[in-house]
Amino acid sequence: MADEFPQSPTGSRRNEDIALDLMKFIASTTGYGRTGAGSAGFQGSAATSKPEDYATHLLELYGRCLSAVQGRK
């Protein structure tokens, strides 16, 4: 099972993995794209009402995170 994924050198991570971790951190700490009231001091005026909208917001956030990670070199 461990042979399914190519092994990278220790300490080296793909940009996609870093962007995913960044997206998870931002989404969980800010309530990004969640329905209802915002969290962490943010008051969302345009609350999302459907799971599809929430997924769209997360995909958009992932794209922004990936762009940010790829921009750092």
N, C-alpha and C positions, 0 to 999 in steps of 0.2 A: 504494500500500500504506500509506503514511503517513497517507492520508486516511481510513482505516477507523476510527480512534479520534479522538474529539473532543480538541482541543488545550486544555489548561488553561493559565492564566497561569504564567509562570516562577516556580518556588518553591512552587507550590500543588500539593498531592497529595491524592488522595482518602483518606478514612479507611481504606477497604478495602485500599489499597496499603500504607499505613503499618502496618496490623495484620498483613498478610502478611509484610512484612519483619521485624517484631518476632517473629512466630511462627517464621520461619526461623532467626533468630538464637538464640532460646531453644532450639528443637529441636536445632540443630546444636551448641551449646555445652554443653548439659546431657545430650544423649542422650534427651530426653523421649520416652517411648513406645517406645523401641527394645527389641528382644529381647536377651537376654543380660545381661551385667554392665553396670552404669551407668558413666558417664564423668564427668569433671570433679569427682571426689570424691564422687559420689552412688552409693549402693549400692541399686539397686532390688530390693525384696523380692518384688514381684509382677511378674515379667518377662512381657512380652507374647510370645505364641508364634505368633500368626498375623498376616499382613499386614493383614487386615481390622481387627484390633484396633489395629494401629499407625495405620492411617488414621483410625479412630474417635478415637484419642487426639489426633492432629494436628488434626482438625476441632474437637474440644473446645477445644484450645489456641487455635486461630484465633478461635473465638467469644469466649473470654476476652480475647484481645488486642484484638479489635474493640470489645468493651465498654469496655475500659480506654482505648482511643484516643478513642472517642466521648464518654467522660466528661470528657476534658480540653478545656476551652474557655475 
